[in-house]
């Protein structure tokens, strides 16, 4: 079984307890916004209300999984885990 690392990060500049949310996760906020990955070039012209549980399925159908193209390749933690066991 592969080892997994789960990391919960508080978001700097937000209220204590505000955390990073997984991509495509609906938020418990008015308008039902969805956590959605965006490129740096799109960042200036988007707003959270652009991504809701109503329109995100349509965006994914049209654009595909944007998250897959923005993230680096997965990396192995085997070496790090071995050094921790010493």
Secondary structure, 3 states (H helix, E strand, C coil): CCCCCCCCCECCCCCCCCECCCCCCECCCCCCEECCCCCCCCHHHCCHHHCECCCHHHHHHHHCCHHHHHCCCCCCCHHHHHHHHC
